[in-house]
Amino acid sequence: MALVDQSIALVDCNNFYVSCERVFNPALKRKPVIVLSNNDGCVIARSQEVKNLGIKMGVPWFKVKSFAKYHKVIVFSSNYTLYADMSNRVMSIISGFGPNQEVYSIDECFLDLTGFKHLDFTDYGQHIRLTINKLVGLPVCVGIGASKTLAKLANYLAKKRPGLNGVCDLNSIKPNTLDSLLSTIEVREVWGVGKRIEQKLIKLGINNVLDLRRSSPRMLRKQFSIVMERTVRELNGELCIPLEETPPSKKQLVCSRGFGKPISSLSELSEAVTSYATRVAEKLRYQRSLATMIYVFIQTNSFKKKDQQYNSGRLIHLTKPTNDSRKLISAVLVGLKSIYKTGFFYKKAGVLINDILPVSNYQKGLFDDIESQEKSESLMKAMDGINNKMGSGTIKFIGEGLEKNWGAKAEKKTPCYTTNIDEIPVAYCI
Amino acid sequence: MGNKLSILSPIGLKLERSSSERPVFVSTIAAGFPSPADDYIESRIDLNEYLIQHKEATFFLRVQGDSMTGLGILNNDLLIVDRSLAVEEGNIVIAAIDGEFTVKQLTYSKKSCVLKAANPSYKDIIINSENNLEVWGVVRWAIHRLWP
């Protein structure tokens, strides 16, 4: 890494969902804590204490439930309302530390520090860490490198090596020391290297990150793809993956959830897919896009081997591209009727759109009914406006059902401490 | 659309105004006399702006209990807590003690730190090693509801 031109930082929250729960519940400090995915299905966040117990990320909850209970692990359903608000706070604080920021996921972002050459980045990283911890109570780690891939790797080191105290600046490490450090890291820790690629790399004799860094980009491009070539160039300090400050519009939108209890009636399934279609339509309008087709699917529970299984889906082409909830709802209902069969216990349904057109690219047709299109636009705008101001679901389609008996299980969800005035934390004066 | 919504508010709908809203000019531009008030329009008082200095670090908590009545913090009050403030002696703080949030006044004695209640029927809490005390945030405002 002879010439280092860029300095990219990756700031990543530690055990984000668990840490959010801990901010508002001091009793969870130093206790083993787990957060479950939607519908209380799988383990998606673990405190360090739980990691030490050997409970793996993503395992189905029912498989580890009794083990966790034995070790007095505290369990929560996911509270995405809380996590999203805490994430927004963290991202907003971090944006004050550098001119260009890419919010990469709910709990991590890249920050371009290239212009700050006069700074000691290890100190600066500590400053970021302490600030976030003070202002919102969340622990983060900071990794700094000459590319996004190196920043990711630095962040991994900052997390795993306690001696670094949560901050690792690869740019500040001498070449020889860096080489021996990289030779201790397995290739699977590199951004973009999954299990399959790892196995192939090991067959090629590339066992650690130093090996990978010294490999020929051309050879890797032939063996794998241009993505792998970029990874190696990035490992050598070449910035190949630029920061994306405005997230690209999603190419695919999905809304699919498991039900709280198995359902078999067409009316309940209709309610579910109607709500999912509404969600997807809202997302479409939010990113100013139109759908040209929509896919609806239903599934039984494949874990219940004794039950009869049935999975099916149907793609519905829309006569005109649209983001009107009503049109998408009627489309998925037609699709659902055509695939529905009685006598099965359905566990999951979903709606998916993968051919998305930006509103600005839509060419109006000769026979388009302009007036009804304008009406549709203003109706949707009014709905979104009201739901944004007064809380989502203030105005909804009756087809979504009022009871939602099929709703996802979230038995241990904590209050929305920061977004609902009736659920704010209690401060005891006793 | 914002204007249409505000018509609904008198009949009891929850209406949130965003802090970025600014008043519109009273008059239209095209014809007639301009309103004499146009030059004097300022943005309306915004409580968010007034009460909250650091919005990322500000949280709301609800009071339960009467140990702080002597300092004007009553049962069921809304507390505005700012975590960005440096903790100083005499501050009303939210302290995390035994897994719960407690409201107390932070003071120091010779050797230890004392969390004081503001009601004679409650005892002070003496903290000997700083490790046991986590100050979660400083209370900036207590909002008390007078009309039910």
Interface residues (C-beta under 8 A of the other chain):
Chain A: N25 P26 A27 L28 K29 R89 V90 S92 I93 K134 L135 V136 G137 K381 A382 G385 I386 K389 M390 G391 Y417 T418 I421 I424 P425 V426 A427 Y428 C429 I430
Chain B: M1 L5 L13 K14 L15 E16 H54 E56 A57 F59 F60 L61 R62 V63 Q64 G65 D66 S67 M68 T69 I73 N75 L78 L79 V81 R83 S84 I94 A96 D98 G99 E100 F101 T102 V103 A117 Y122 E134 W136
